[in-house]
């Protein structure tokens, strides 16, 4: 049963949010625009951290963060530098203005991660249609990085992912979604392996290949057969713990019994 966050200290709230969603200190720091060291300070009660209460409460209760704490500024209005890594000079941090993150407009770049219980996560990335857009390249890089993040979290058990692509026609008149892969999804490490070996590290090429294999029928849509008339404008990656342990997967790999061909 979830404890009332208003009755918890900042240290307790920080620890509870981390435990509830199986997050690492690094992930919490990234979510708040702070360092993992700073999040540990909050959890250890080394700083009051009351300005973080709204964001911590939101994370603990919803798995999302839109309440960011503004960075400290000098009298001249510039951002104050923060301590860098050991042996390095102080650096100017990324500005967190303390405002609620704006809603992403259609066909622009946006990335939102919702943390789920047990270390799972749901990530949605939107991007422009134009192949020449810098924000489209940024979007695919973000999706690729999300899969890497999921794969890196596989300490003792593999992580599976369910992937959904939102596709729009080139003339912007219609949209539909396609669930990629089988009902049980993909293994994160397998996706990275196939992107690297089969598609030269191009995540978009991998996604388009899976689109062709999945077909529009999986979404129950009436999309035309010519997928070239459409472009992926959003990717949703939902990760969860696989039922098989990592040692079992490694043993199956060694025996050559796990992947008898590609998913289609």
C-alpha positions in Angstrom: 0.0 0.0 0.0 1.4 3.4 -1.0 2.3 5.7 2.0 0.9 9.2 2.0 3.8 11.3 0.6 2.7 14.4 2.7 3.6 12.4 5.8 7.1 11.5 4.6 10.3 13.5 5.0 12.3 14.3 1.8 14.8 11.6 2.6 12.0 9.0 3.0 10.2 10.2 -0.1 13.3 10.0 -2.2 14.1 6.5 -1.0 10.4 5.4 -1.4 10.2 6.7 -5.0 13.5 5.0 -6.0 12.3 1.7 -4.4 8.8 1.9 -5.9 10.1 2.1 -9.5 13.4 0.1 -9.2 15.4 3.2 -10.3 19.1 3.6 -10.0 20.5 6.8 -8.5 21.7 7.8 -11.9 18.2 7.4 -13.4 16.7 9.5 -10.6 19.4 12.2 -11.2 18.7 12.3 -14.9 14.9 12.5 -14.3 15.4 15.6 -12.1 18.2 17.2 -14.0 20.6 16.6 -11.1 23.5 14.3 -10.4 23.2 10.9 -8.7 25.3 12.3 -5.9 22.7 15.0 -5.3 19.9 12.4 -5.1 21.9 10.4 -2.6 22.3 13.6 -0.5 18.5 14.0 -0.5 18.0 10.3 0.5 20.6 10.6 3.3 19.1 13.8 4.7 22.2 15.8 4.0 20.1 18.7 2.6 16.5 19.8 3.3 15.5 19.4 -0.3 12.0 20.8 0.3 12.0 22.4 -3.2 12.1 18.9 -4.6 9.0 17.7 -2.7 6.5 18.4 -5.6 8.6 16.6 -8.1 9.3 13.6 -5.8 5.7 13.4 -4.9 4.7 13.4 -8.6 7.3 10.7 -9.3 6.2 8.6 -6.3 2.5 8.7 -7.1 2.5 8.8 -11.0 5.9 7.6 -12.2 6.4 10.9 -14.1 8.1 14.3 -13.4 6.9 17.6 -14.7 7.7 19.8 -11.7 11.4 20.7 -12.0 13.4 22.7 -9.4 15.0 25.9 -10.9 18.8 26.1 -10.9 20.4 28.7 -8.6 21.5 31.9 -10.4 24.0 34.6 -9.7 23.0 38.2 -9.0 23.5 38.9 -12.7 21.0 36.2 -13.6 23.4 33.6 -15.0 23.4 30.0 -13.9 25.7 29.2 -11.0 28.3 26.5 -11.9 28.2 23.2 -10.1 30.9 20.8 -9.0 32.1 18.6 -11.9 33.5 15.0 -11.6 36.5 14.5 -9.4 39.5 16.2 -10.9 37.5 18.4 -13.3 36.5 22.0 -13.2 33.1 23.3 -12.2 30.6 23.2 -15.0 27.4 25.2 -16.0 24.4 22.8 -15.5 21.5 22.4 -17.8 18.8 24.9 -17.0 15.7 23.6 -15.3 13.3 26.5 -15.1 10.9 24.9 -12.7 8.1 24.9 -15.2 5.8 22.1 -16.1 7.1 20.4 -19.3 5.1 21.7 -22.3 2.9 19.3 -24.2 4.6 18.1 -27.4 3.1 19.4 -30.6 2.3 17.0 -33.3 5.2 16.0 -35.5 7.9 17.7 -33.4 10.5 16.0 -31.3 9.5 15.0 -27.8 10.5 12.3 -25.3 8.6 11.3 -22.1 9.5 8.4 -19.8 7.1 7.1 -17.2 8.7 4.9 -14.5 6.7 1.8 -13.6 6.9 -0.5 -10.5 9.6 -3.2 -10.4 12.1 -1.3 -12.6 9.9 -1.3 -15.7 9.5 1.9 -17.8 7.3 3.3 -20.6 9.0 5.7 -23.0 7.3 7.6 -25.9 9.3 9.5 -28.5 7.8 11.6 -31.1 9.6 13.1 -34.2 8.9 15.0 -37.4 8.2 13.1 -40.7 10.8 14.9 -42.8 13.9 12.6 -43.3 16.1 15.7 -43.5 15.0 17.1 -40.2 17.6 17.2 -37.4 14.9 16.6 -34.9 14.0 13.3 -36.7 17.6 12.1 -36.3 17.4 13.3 -32.7 14.2 11.2 -32.2 15.7 8.0 -33.5 18.8 8.5 -31.4 16.6 8.9 -28.4 14.7 5.6 -29.1 18.0 3.8 -29.6 19.3 5.2 -26.3 16.2 4.1 -24.5 16.7 0.5 -25.7 20.3 0.7 -24.5 19.1 1.9 -21.1 16.7 -1.0 -20.8 19.5 -3.5 -21.8 21.9 -2.0 -19.3 19.5 -2.7 -16.5 19.6 -6.4 -17.1 21.6 -7.4 -14.0 20.1 -10.8 -13.2 17.1 -11.1 -15.5 16.6 -10.2 -19.1 14.3 -7.3 -20.0 11.6 -7.7 -22.7 10.1 -4.7 -24.6 6.8 -4.2 -26.3 7.2 -1.7 -29.2 4.4 0.3 -30.9 5.0 2.6 -33.9 2.7 5.4 -34.8 2.7 6.0 -38.6 1.4 8.9 -40.7 0.8 9.2 -44.4 3.1 11.6 -46.3 0.2 13.9 -47.0 -0.8 14.0 -43.3 -4.3 12.8 -44.0 -4.2 9.5 -41.9 -2.5 7.9 -39.0 -2.4 4.3 -37.6 -0.4 2.3 -35.2 1.5 -1.0 -35.6 2.5 -3.3 -32.7 6.0 -4.6 -33.7 7.2 -8.1 -32.8 5.3 -10.9 -31.2 2.8 -10.5 -28.4 5.6 -11.2 -25.9 7.7 -8.4 -27.5 11.5 -8.4 -27.9 14.5 -8.9 -25.7 16.3 -5.6 -25.4 19.7 -7.2 -26.0 18.4 -8.9 -29.2 17.2 -5.7 -30.6 20.6 -4.0 -30.1 22.3 -7.0 -31.6 20.1 -7.0 -34.7 20.4 -3.2 -35.2 24.2 -3.6 -35.1 24.6 -6.7 -37.2 21.7 -6.5 -39.6 21.2 -2.8 -40.1 24.6 -1.2 -39.6 23.6 0.5 -36.4 20.7 2.3 -38.0 17.7 2.0 -35.6 15.3 3.5 -38.1 16.2 0.8 -40.6 15.5 -1.8 -38.1 12.1 -0.3 -37.2 11.1 0.0 -40.9 12.1 -3.7 -41.4 9.9 -4.7 -38.5 7.1 -2.6 -39.8 7.2 -4.5 -43.1 7.2 -7.8 -41.3 4.4 -6.8 -38.9 2.0 -5.3 -41.5 -0.8 -3.0 -40.8 -3.2 -5.9 -40.0 -1.7 -6.1 -36.4 -3.3 -2.8 -35.7 -6.6 -3.7 -37.3 -6.1 -0.7 -39.6 -6.8 -0.3 -43.3 -3.4 1.1 -44.2 -2.3 0.5 -47.8 0.3 -2.1 -48.6 2.8 0.5 -49.9 4.5 1.4 -46.6 6.7 3.7 -48.5 3.9 6.2 -48.5 4.1 6.4 -44.7 6.6 7.5 -42.1 7.0 6.6 -38.4 6.3 9.7 -36.3 6.3 8.1 -32.8 7.8 5.1 -31.0 6.6 3.7 -27.7 8.9 1.3 -25.9 7.5 -0.4 -22.8 9.9 -2.6 -20.9 9.3 -5.3 -18.3 11.1 -8.2 -16.7 11.4 -11.4 -18.7 10.1 -14.6 -17.2 13.4 -16.3 -18.0 16.5 -15.6 -16.0 19.7 -14.2 -17.7 21.7 -17.4 -17.0 18.9 -19.4 -18.8 19.2 -17.2 -21.8 23.0 -17.4 -21.9 22.7 -21.2 -21.7 20.2 -21.3 -24.6 22.5 -19.0 -26.6 25.4 -21.3 -26.1 23.3 -24.3 -27.2 21.9 -22.4 -30.2 18.3 -23.1 -29.1 17.0 -19.7 -28.3 16.7 -17.8 -31.6 16.0 -20.1 -34.5 15.5 -17.2 -36.9 14.2 -13.7 -36.6 10.9 -12.6 -35.4 8.4 -11.6 -38.0 
